Amino acid sequence: MKMTELREKTVGELTGLSQERRRELFDLRFKHYTGQLLDTASLRKTRRDIARIETIIRERELAQSANG
């Protein structure tokens, strides 16, 4: 997921997307531990997506506190 796509979303949408990605990461880890995961790079991609989402949420929190 690209940063430009994420910046267009609202904080509520980003929070929901973060929860969705965390659930996906849990499922990927479970598959990895049981030997069913073929694409191990998807673990890294999902972790990075979560980090991107959380970064944008934090940027918006800081911007709001600076303006408020």
Secondary structure, 3 states (H helix, E strand, C coil): CCHHHHHCCCHHHHHHHHHHHHHHHHHHHHHHHHCCCCCCHHHHHHHHHHHHHHHHHHHHHHHHHHHC
